Amino acid sequence: MKWAKIIIGVVILAMLLAVGQTTFSFFSPPGESLDTIAAKWTQSGHSDRTSISFTYWDDDEPPVIPENCAKCHSLYGYLDYLGLDGRTPGQVDEPAPVGSVIYCYACHSQAAHALDSVVFPGNTEVTGLEWGEANCMNCHMGRQSTATVNDAIGNVGDDDVMEGQGFINVHYAVAAATQLGSEAAGGYQYAGKEYVGRYPHVPDYATCTDCHDAHSGQITPADCAPCHANVVAYDDLYDIRELPTDHDGDGDTQKGIYYEIQALHAALYDAIEAYAADVLGEPIGYAYGFPYWFVRDPETGEVLPGFPNRYMSWSPRLLRAAYNYQFVNKDPGAFSHNPEYALQLLYDSLEDLAARVPVAMEQYTRP
C-alpha cells in the first residue's frame, strides 16, 4: 500500500508538471488557463484543508479515514474507488490516510472520464450519464435511501416505537439524489405514490457542471438571465418559478418555488413535533449537529442538543417524516435541482402524519 501511494503521488505530480501553463478543457471553458483553474479551485470547498470534511479523522488512533467514508473525503479513497490502485474498481478496499483534499487527479484521469453510471444507496444504478457528471454524483448522492429506511422499519407497526432505533441521516449535499428523483429514490418514497424522475431543466443546463463551475463550484447568475429575466444577483435565484400551482395554499403563485418548498418544510416540522409529543409522548426538536433530532427538556421544553440527548423514540411514521425533512434540509438547492420531487416528499410526509395529528392537508396541493 505504501508503494501504491507513492506511485499515485508521482503520477499526480507528473500530470501537474506536464500541463504547466497550458490549458485544460475538461469541465471548464475552452482556453481557461491552469492559473485560472487553480485560483477557482482554491476558493472551493473541495480544497478546504481546514474543513471537517477532511479533518474529522485527524485525531483518531490510527488517523485514517474508514472505507465507508474515504471515497468522498480523501483523494486516495477516490483513486482506490476508481481502481487506480490496481485493485477492483467500484469499491474502497482499505482505510485512506488523512491529509488530502480533492485534487485534480480525483476527476482528471482516464478512469474518471470513463465513468458513465453511478450506483446510489439502495443499489439503484443510474446509467447513461454524461462524462464528468458521474464523478460529481458519486459524492453528492447521500448515503441512505427509501430502501435503507424500509429495512430499518421492517414489520413494525406505524405508530410503535422501534427499540434501539436511531435517526437515519441521509448525509450532506445530496443534490444528485434530488435531481434524479425516483431514479435514485434518495428521499423516502411512500408506497403507492408516484414520484417524478430526473429533473431535466433544459438541454444546455442539464448536468452538474452545466450550472456549477467545475472547479469553484459556483453558479453565475447571469447564465440564468436569458430564461429567467428576474435574475441579476445570486439571491434572485430564489424568486424563480416555473410551476403554476399554489402548493402551499397561501394564494400567491408569483413568489419563487423556493418559498413554496420552505412553507411545506416548516409545516412538516410542526407536524413532526405534534406527532412526537401527542402520539408517542416524547417531545422532539431539531438542532444543527449530528444526529440532529433530540429530546426536549421536560421542564422548559428547550431542545437538548448533544449525542447523549439524541432522540430514540422513533416509530416508522415519525422516522419516515423526519428522514424527508432532513433530506430537503440537506439540499438547499432543491428548488433548482428538482422542486417537484422535494414538494412530493414533503406533501406525502405531511399526509402520513395527518392520519394521527391535525394537519390542514386541504390547503396543500401535491405536484
Steps between C-alpha positions, in 0.01 A plus 500: 500500500787737581650461153159537337456838671848611395425402140169689509677807635761485223228468235319805637820703506588391147159604376527845656850550363387387156221753475719786622345823375295328232124489508243247614182426310356239739185644663620856444463772236730446201832677540470547876853513640635278774552810715131591464389147577728481804371832631141378470579169666667664800174686571293183496401267781685221323832666586423606858766327711338631820155362423356233727441308177873434483612531862233305692727197538829680576495420872391140465741224593618408248423820301339343193174549313275190507413320178138613511606867513823504301349512151381858548722630779842405367680518168649159571160354577355620169798370303450168678131510400596562137735202509811712444675317783493186286208342682128456432324814367173599664606438858740633762723218621659649811508812720664806345761724663392840627638823360371521143226702332339458158795566270496514119567131448184397684293606197766523228608149417404257228297295749314806629423625150365157404237489776149504356300335778462531876366257759289690753420387855251217485700352208310700240725547198451805280652457155544709187663791682705753311871489560597700803165514680546150638797625703289773658216259571727247668548738792177699493254211516451470875552173682145380568183438302143375508642148523710586806201635689279207403767253611513670841121503536442138402160385625465745790159666526480860379462647849702249703836610638795313347725379778853640471439677170685825441440765235598406143688799359518525121837679539587831333491688168263251337441696180543201269238297687258794478561559131447135409182471705340157480788366291718510813226485767717702735202649678254280683240402240172382647347178371225553245620848402654606171809722497659702225829382356797704394440871472607582143512881528602593142747331261780751555461489878434136580811378680690608812771692317256667262389713795790476746853596406686169519792644695346766724160338538342842458199603292508803272153661529541678167491160329141459622382842382416411137217275624440658842492872440470581869845361578776753548663397828526166678207569734273546199522126436260447790232692309501266199171321446382276219233293679164685482321316782457650846650211698500658845151649475586861579352631173833632372613343173750772415762435768791266428444126533770506769250665735233238430749229598596693812135533602433125476833432670401718797155339513663158510714600797191612690327170420805301611506683833127446552518130416798430727343678796135402459524148357831366631511706818864599447546859374757546227705793368748564220842657546791534263758237584495122477267317556273807458190381685505531879274475802363810670548605861188378683481822703593774255419331169838606362679271254792326669772455235790263547531133413391371843169683446436356155140408429440126532122460495462449127190345355494416127262790431725748679821364347365528146392861549819608680712337231327704228524816708876447519528402133355833388701683765825352372446624146460878519485502120204261481287782354730493198612136492149349502227709664217258422681211669563706812136609516377145450715370787381776732133464405500124545674527837236750616222278371638200688521694828151640440364154573584562867533875558314803362654621172313733265555280195214669314717809450791311342525370144732220394684540169 
